[in-house]
Amino acid sequence: MTETANASALPLFADFAGVIDRALDALVAAGSLPEGLARSGVTCEPPREASHGDISTNAAMVLAKPAGTNPRALAALLVEELAKEPRVASAEIAGPGFINLRLAAAAWLNELHLIAAKAGDYGRSAMGGGAMVNVEYVSANPTGPMHMGHCRGAVVGDALASLLEFAGHSVTREYYVNDAGAQVDVLARSVHMRYREALGEAISIPEGLYPGDYLVPVGQALAAEFGDQYAAAPEAEWLVLFRTRAVAAMMDMIRDDLATLGIHHDLFSSEAELQASGKVDAAESWLRAHDLVYDGELEAPKGKTPEDWEPVALPLFRSTKFGDDQDRPIKKSNGAWTYFGADLAYHFQKAQAADALVDIWGADHAGTVKRIKAAVAALTSADSGTPKPFEVKLVQMVQLMKGGQPFKMSKRAGNFVTLADVVEMVGKDVVRFTMLTRKPDAQMDFDFDKVVEASKDNPVFYVQYAHARIRSTLRKAAAEGFAPSADHVALLGEEELGLIKLAAQFPRIVEAAAAAREPHRVAFFLYDLAAGFHAYWNVGNDRPDKRFIVAQDAALTSARLFLGLQIGQVVKNGLAILGVEAAEEL
């Protein structure tokens, strides 16, 4: 390694957070700053305006008041300490007390070496400390194949799980199988129709049953196994059997559909098994013992008059203690569990095996977020006094478009577009990356024409093309006898350093995205990095001396190839988090 090699194994921004911390320690030792001040609010990040420098810190702004001093006065002392760091070219005070640092070129060249040294682990963080996070996502009713309404949540959840692992957490990917509700009885009745059809009976699927052709093979398998044994039998004789077989067949189909997206869950938890095991009853008993469930009467719904409202005593969860607007029933008047009651027990089960929980839900469930968060807060804090972290991420629906019009297809599914059909049309990587190009709580159009367009306006192509361009350049260079080398990176100029500065954001983006549970931030970063790379590339279109391969200058060529190799590595690392392959060629 050359003389510019990084002495620290930490990424640049994490390393300079330590530099700032040590400068503050020096002020404490000198008596210029009181001991014991909380530094959790001190930041080390790029300035909002690139022209202001390379690193900005609010340390003086955060610490001045508790230190009983003026922010600019404290900033002046801190600037004096920071200027002692060899990699700091200049340190300046901005505004009311922010500090902007400009770094020497060697600092950025060090980061290039670090990317090369860490390779696939560049950006990986230990911030999670191995804490176990349960990420539950998809959890679609087992009544048919996956459709595009499920796709976005599936991708967001899977990318989040990968992001959290990359940031140092242990992760359980979980799917909650809703196999205890009325919808699976409807599924069983629908399969019974297909079973009779397989026996030769002419059938017409009535309103209210599932009409999709995907149930035909399930009916045929039951007909082959049982003959006409249940053709005319009363429902009570076949409902449980047909429900069990149908749910199993649907879950096999769902696993296959998710596999086309590269999604595999660690755990499938059955609602029916949860209830049969008595865990819902146990959760109720536990809540009663902690005075979190009581028997009471619900208030009349809005719009009801005393004449048409009959109050019923129900077991109610004290969700108002935790921010909800009313206490919620966990059982219906007929003794059956409400959805909330079953969900409450399910989250109780999950929380016992995890340090933190994340649920990925469709936006149509927004109305239940407050109560389930209240329940989890209650369940996880009653003994310890501190609730376990729990977040619900809402995902908006996706509108499919083609030729400027809403797109519909899929006779097999009955009335919706299947996930498998879309993946077959455009590919796994296109689907996954596209689902992360907008914040999940924002509406999204999935335009079949746009997602395969080879243009800057298509983020999937734009990022993939950056990596493919780099790989193509490396192959061409090898054919001409050139190879990447770190020996001459000091020859890299300001344009090249600008690319390194973009790439160096990756580790802090990973940590920030993981902390916020927002994997789309990685996709946004990759687009910005790709844009920087393409801009640099385009300069070479007009100026041969700015190209990666400069035939008459082997040293400069080797340095630029080394730069390209590391930019490609960062793109690859980011795409891996999102579950997207880094294209070798396009």
N, C-alpha and C positions, 0 to 999 in steps of 0.2 A: 504494500500500500504506500502511496506517495505521502509527502509531507503534509498534505492537506487532510489526511485521514482524520476522521472524527474521533477524538479521545473518549467521547461519551457514546454509550449505546442507546441513548435516548433520542427520540426524534427532536428536531430543532425547537419546536415550541414548548415541548415538555422540558427540554434541557434549559431553555431560557426562563421558564417559570422558576426553575431552581436557581438560576443566576439572580433573578429578582429577589427571591427569598433570602439568598445569602447576603445580598446588598442590604436588605432590611435587618438581617441579623447584625451586620456590621454597624448599622445606625443604633441598634439597641446596645451593642457592646460599647459604643462611644458615648452613650447617654443621650443621644439625640432623639431617641424614640423609646417610649415606655415598654417594659416587658409585658408579655402576655396578651397583646392585642390580637383579636381574631383576624385571621388573614383569608378566611374562606371566600370573601368577596373580591379578592385581588385577582385580576385577569391578566393573561398574557396572550395576545391575539393580534391579527393583522389590523392596521388602521382601516377605517372605513374608506378612506381615500388612499390609493397606492402612492400618490405623490407625497404623502406625509411620512413615509418611511416603511420599514419592514415589520416592526413589532411595536405594539402600543400597550401600555399598562396604565391602569387606573389606581395603582397602589397608593399614591399620595392623596387622591380624592377620597378613597375608602378609609384611610387610616388617620387623616388629618384631624377630623372631629374628635374621635376617641382619644387621640394623642394630645388634644388641646392646642393645636397649632393651625397655621394657615396652609391650605393645600399647595400653593405655589412655593411657599417656604420649604415645606417638606419635600416637594418635588426637586427643588434645587439641591438639597442634600443627597437625594437619591440619585439624581443625574451624576453628581460627582463620584458616587460609588460605582455606578454602572459604567461610567467611562473607563474604569480600570480594567474591564473585561476586554481581552485582546481582540475578540471578534466583533466588538462594537466600534463602528467607524465614527458614529456621532450619536449623542443623546440630547434631545431638545425638549423643552417644556412647551406644551400647547394649551391654549385656552385657559381654563381655571385651574389646571394642574395635571392634565394628562401628560404622559411622557412617551415620546416617539423615539424609537431607536432605528438607526440605519446600520446594517451589518456589512462587514467586509466580505468580499467575494469568497474568501476561504470558508466562511461559515456555510455558504450555500454549496460549495464544492464538497464540504464535509458531508452534507446531507445526501449528496449524490452517491458518495461512497457507502453511506449507511443503507440506502435503498439497495445497492448491489449486495451488501453483506447480508442483509435480512431477507432479500428476495421475496418469496411468498409470504413471509411473516412481517414485511414492512407494513406498519399501520396497526398491527395486532397490539392489543392493550391488555394490561392486567387490572384495569379499573374495576372490573366486576368482582374480583377477589374470589372467584369460584362460587359465588352465591347462586343458588338454584332458582331459576326463573321458569315458571310454567307458562307457556304461550299456547293458548287454545285458539284455534282458527279453523275455518270452514264450517265444521259441525252442522252441515246441511242435513235436513231430514232425509232418512234413508228410503226415499220413495221414487228414486229415478236417477238417471245419469247427472253428472255435474253440468250445470249450464253457466252461461257467462255472467249471470247474476252472482254466482259463487266465486268466479275466477279472481276478481280483484282482491277480495279478502284473503283468498288462498295464497296469492302471491305476496301480499303485504305481510301476512303472518309468517310465511316461510322465510322471506327476506329478513324480517325482524329477528327471527330465531337465529339465523346465521350471523346477523350483525351482533347480537348479544353474545354469541359464542366467540366471535372474533374480538370482542371487547372484554373477554375474560370471565364471562358467566358460564355456569353449567345450565343447560336448557333442556326442558322436556317439551317436545312438540305433541300436543294433545288434541284429539278429536272427540267431541261429546256426541254420542250416538243417541238421538232423540227417538228411541224405539219403544216408548211407553205411552204415547199419546194416541188420540183418536185417528190421526193421519195414518198410522201403521195398520189399524183395522181397515181403513179404506183401501190401503194397499193390498191387504189380504183378500178383500172382496174383489178387487180388480184382478188379482192373480187367479182367483177362482173362476172368473169369467174366461180367462185365457186357458185355464185348465179344461174347462168344458169345451172351448173351441178346439183344443188339441184332440179331444175325444170325438170330434166330428160334428159337434153341435154348431148351428149357425147362431152367432151372437151379435148383439148390438150393445156397445158400451154405454150404459146409461149416464145421464148427467150426474156429476158428483164423484165419479170414479176416475182413475187414471187411464187415459186412452192410449198412451204411447206404445209403439210396437216393441219397445225394449222389454216388455213383460211377456211377450210371446214365448221366448225360450224358457222362461221360468215355468209357465203353464205346461209346456211340452215336457219338461223334466219331471214335473209332478204326475203328469198323465202316464209317462213311461214307468214311473215307480209304483204308482198306486192304482193304475187302471181306472175303472169307473167307480171305485169305492166311495168317493165323496161327491160324485156328480149330482146326486139328488138328496144327499144327506143334509140334515139341518145344520145351520151355521155353527151351532155350539160344538159340533163334532169335529169340524175342520179349521175353525178360525185360528186357534193358537198355532197349530201345525203350519198352516199356510203363511201365517204372519212371520213365524220364525224362519221358514225357508225363504220367504220373499225378502226379508230384511237382510239375511245373509247374502243372498244373490245381489241385492242392491249395494251392499257394502263392498263386495268384490268388484262390482262395476265402478263404484266411486274410487276405490283404491287404484284401479287401472287408469281411470280418467286423470286422477291427480298425478300418477306416475308419468303421464305424458308431459306434465309440466315440471318433472323432476322433484315432485313433492312426496315425501314419505314421513308419516307420523310415527312417533315412538310409542304412543299409547292411544288406544281406542276405549273410551269409557262408556259403558252402556247405562242409559237411564233406567231401563227395566231391571238390570242387575242391581243397580244402586237401590232401587225401591225394594226389590225382593230380599236384599241383604239386611234390610231393617235400618240402613244408615240414615234414611230420611227421618224415621221415628227417633233414632238416637240423636239426631241434630235437634229435633224439637225438644226432647227431654233435656238436652244440654242447655238450650236456650231458656227453657222454663226455669232450670236450676239457677240460671244467671239473671233471672227476672227480665229477660229480653222478649219473651212471648207470654201473652196473657189472653184470657178469654174475654172478648168484648164485642160490642156491636158496631158495625160500620155506619158511618153517616150516610144519609140518603144521597144518591147521586144527584148531581145538578140537573134540574128540570123535573125531578120527581116531586109529587105532592104527597102529603101525609096519607091520603086515601089509597094511593096505589103503591105505597112502600111498606114492606113488612120487615122490620129489623130482625136480623138473625145473629145469634151468638156464634162467633167464629174465633179460632185461635189467631191472634194478631201479633205480628212482629213490631217491636217498638222502633220503627224506622225513623220516626220523628226525632228521636234522640241523636240521630246521626245526619240530620239535614234534610230528610225527606219531608214532603208536605202533609203526609198522613200515614198512620200506621197501616200495614199491609197484611191481608189474610194469607196464611200459608196453607189453608185447606178450604175447600168449597163446602157448601151446606150439606152435600151428600157424602162428605167424608173423604172425597178424593183430594189428592194434593193439587194445589194450584201450580202453575208454571213457576211462580216465584218460590213456592215452598220446595219444589224439586231442585230448582237452581241453587237455592240457599244451601241445601244439603250437599249438592255437588261441589260448590265452592268450598264448603267446610272440608270436604274430602281432599280437594286439591291443595288447600292451604296447609294441611298437615304435612305435606311432603315437599313444600316449596318455601323459599324465602320471599318471593314476590310473584304476583300473578299479572298476566296481561291477557285480556280477551279481545279478539277481533270480531266485531259485530257489523251486520248491515245497518245502514242508517235508519231503517224502519223500526229498529229496536231502541231508538234514542230515548223513548219515554220510560224505559225500565232501568236506565243506567243509574239514576240517583238511588233507587231502592236497593239494587244489588250491591252498589258501592257501600251503602249504609250497612247492609247485611255483613259484608266481608269485614268492614271496619269493626263491627260488633264481635263477630266470630273470632277475629284474630287479635283482639285487644283485651278481651274480658279477663284473661289470666295475666298477660304480660303488661297490660296497660298501654302498649304501643301497637297500633294496627300494622299488619304487613302491607307493604306497598301493593296497590292494585290499581290498574288502569284499564279502561275500556276504550279502544280505538274504533271509531265509527267509520265505515267505508261506504261511500255513495255508489249508486248503481252505475253501470256502464251502458251507454247508448251505442249500439252497433250501427255503423254507417257504411254504405257502399254506393259509389256513383252519386253522392250527394243526397241519398235517400236512406231512411231507416231500413236496416237489413233484417230479413226474417228467412228462416229455412228450417229444415230438420223435421221431416215426417216421423222419423224414428222416435223423437222425443215427444211428439204430440203438438206442442205449441210453444217451443222455445229453442233457442240455438244452443247446441251442446258445446261444452268446453273442448271436447275431443275433436269436433268438426273444425273449430277455429284453429286449434294447434296444427291440425293437418293442413289447413289452408296457408298459414303464414309461418309456422314454426314456433317451437317452445321459447327460444330466446327473444323473438319479437314480442310475443305475448307478455312474457315476464317483464322485460324492460319497459314496455309501453305502460303497463299497469303502475309503474313507479315514477312516471314522468310528471305526475301531478300529485298534490297532497291528497291523501285518501278521502278526506272529508269534502273534497271539491268534485263537482260533477265532471264526468269524462265522456268524450266521444271516442270510440275505437273505430277509426276510419280505415277500412281494409285497403283503400287506395293509398292513403298517406303512410301507413306503417311499413309498406314495402318500397316506398319512394327513396331513391338514392339522392338525397338532398340534405342540406343543413337543417331544413325544417323538420326532418325526421330524426329525433334524438337517438333512436336505436341504431340507425345506419351511421350517423355522425360519430358516435363513440366507437362502434365496431370498426369503422373505416380508419380511425386513428390507429388502432392496434394493428389492423391489417397492413396499413401503409408502412408502419415501423418494421413489421416482419418482412414485408416485401423488400424494403430498403436493405435490411440486414442480409437477405438472400442475394440480392444484386451485388452488394459490397463483397460478400464472400466469393462470388463468381469472379470478381475483378481483383481478388487478392487482398482485400482490406478486412480488418477485424476490429471490433470494439476494444478499446483499451483505456484504463484509467491513468495511464502514465502521463498523458498530456492534457488533462482536463483544465489546467491553468490557462490554456489557450482559448477557452470558451469565453465569449463576450457577453454583453448586456442582454442581448436577445435570448441567448441560451440560459443565462441566469434567471431570466423571467420565467422560463418554463420550469426550472427547478423550484422557484418560489411557489408556483402553482401546485406542483406535485407535493411539496412539503406540507401543504395544508391537509393532506389525506389523514394522518394520524389524529389530528384534532377534530376533523370532521367525523371520523369513526366514533370517537368518544362522545362528541356532542350528540350525534344521531342516536347512539345507544342510550344515552341518558334521557333523551326526549322520546325514545321509542319511535323514531321516525326514519325508517330506512330510505325513504325517498330522498333524504338529504345526500346520500351517497350517489344516487342517480344524478342529482343536480350538479354535484361536484364533478362527476365524470364528464358531463356535458361541457362544463367550463374548462376542464383540463383538455378535452378534445378540441375545443375551440381555440385554445392557446396553441396547441400543437399544429393545427391546420393553418393558423395565421402565420406561424413561423415557417411552415413548409411553403406557403404561398409566396413568401419573400424570395425564396430560392427559384421560383418560376421566372422571375425577372433578373435575378442576380445570381449567376453561377457560383460566385464566391461564397454565397450563403447556403448552398446546398449541403446535404449530409455527406455526399461523396464529392470531394474536391480532388480530382485525379492527381494534380501536381503537388498536393500537400497531404502526405500520408499521416503525419502527426495530428493535424487538425481533423482529418477524416476519422481517425480512430477515436478522438475525443468526442466528436459529434455522434458517432455510432454508439459510443458508451452512454451518452446522454439519451439517445433514442431508446436504447435497450432498457434503461431505467424508467423512462416515461411509460414505455409499454408495460413494464412490470407493475407499475402503480395502477394503470388502467386494468390490467388483468386481475389484480388483487381486488379492486373495487367491483368488477363484474362478478367475481367469484362470490362475493358477499350476496349479490343480487341473484345468484343462481344462473348466471348467463355466461356462455362460453366466450372466450376471447378469440375472435375470428383470425385465422392465419392469412386468409385471403378473401376478397369479395369480388 
